[in-house]
C-alpha cells in the first residue's frame, strides 16, 4: 500500500464508530466531579502509549464545561522527538465532523430554508444536470444525513493527489465512477453523503462551509481553537502530534499533511478536547436543535441497531453511545454522558498499518475503564 493510498484510504474510515477516549485528572491522583469519580488520566495516557505503535496520546475530561483533569504522553514526533504534546493541542477529529455538518443542515431545516424530504436534484440541480449523482431525483436530504442514499464512496485513484485542491464536484465525479453499493433507504457508510451536505450548506447560506460552521457553531459555542482547513496543504495550527503510516516499502512516513480538500464536511475539522466537548455538550443538552431534529443525530439510522449505552462502568457514569474518527496516522474519539454534563475526549497519533489500527477500540476502552471505573 503506497503512502498516498494509506493517507486517502483513511478518509473513508473517518466515520467509523469508536469508543471515546480522553485524558484528564491530576498526574497521580483521582478527583471527584460531582457524583463521578475521575481517576488518573495522566497514567491512562502513559499506559496507552505503552501499548505500542502510539506516538502520542492526549486527553481531557470536562464536567459542565470545566476541565477536571488532563493527561499527555509520548511525543510530538516519532522516536521521542519534538517534545511533549500539550493536552490542549489541536488535532483532527475525523468523522466527528459529520455531527457538526449535520447539525448545521438541521438548523437550516429548523429555519425553514430546507426540508428533510427535499430531493437532492431540487436542492443541488447541478449534480443531476452534470450526472454527478445517480438517481439524484430520488435521494432526499434525510437520506444523506442518515447515510441511506446508496451513493458510492469517492475515495480512490482520482482523489489521491496530496497537493491538488479538489473541488467538491471533483469528489462527486470520482464517486460516480464507482458502482452503487446498496439501494436507496439502506444504510451504507459513504463520506460522499457529507460532501453533498457541505455543498447544500454553502448554497443555502451563501457562505463557504468553513465560514458557516464558524458562524453557526464554533463562534456561538466558544470553540475558539476549532476550524475547517480548506486548502490541500493546510495543516494543523500550533504544536501538535504527528502520525505515521507505512509506504509501499514498509517505511514509516509522516502523514501529518493530509489533503484537507478530500475531507471537508465528512471529516476535515481540526479541534481540541475543550472545543469538541463544547459541541457534544450543547448537542446532548438540546441547545442546538429542537428534539425532533436532535434525534436524527442521537438515534441510529434505519436498519442500524442502537449502540449500547452506559459504558464500561455499569452506568456510572451513564455514557451516551460514542463515536470517533480515524485515518492513517491518527485516531480521535469523544465520550459524552447522556445528560451532556461530562465529556472525555482523546486524540492518539499513531505509527501503525491498517491492520494494527483495528486494535484502537480495545485500547481506548481500557483507557476509559482506568479513568472512570478503576475498580475493574
Order of alpha helices (4+ residues) and beta strands (2+ residues): alpha-beta-beta-alpha-beta-beta-beta-alpha-alpha-alpha-alpha-alpha-alpha-alpha-beta-beta-beta-alpha-beta-alpha-alpha-beta-beta-beta-alpha-alpha
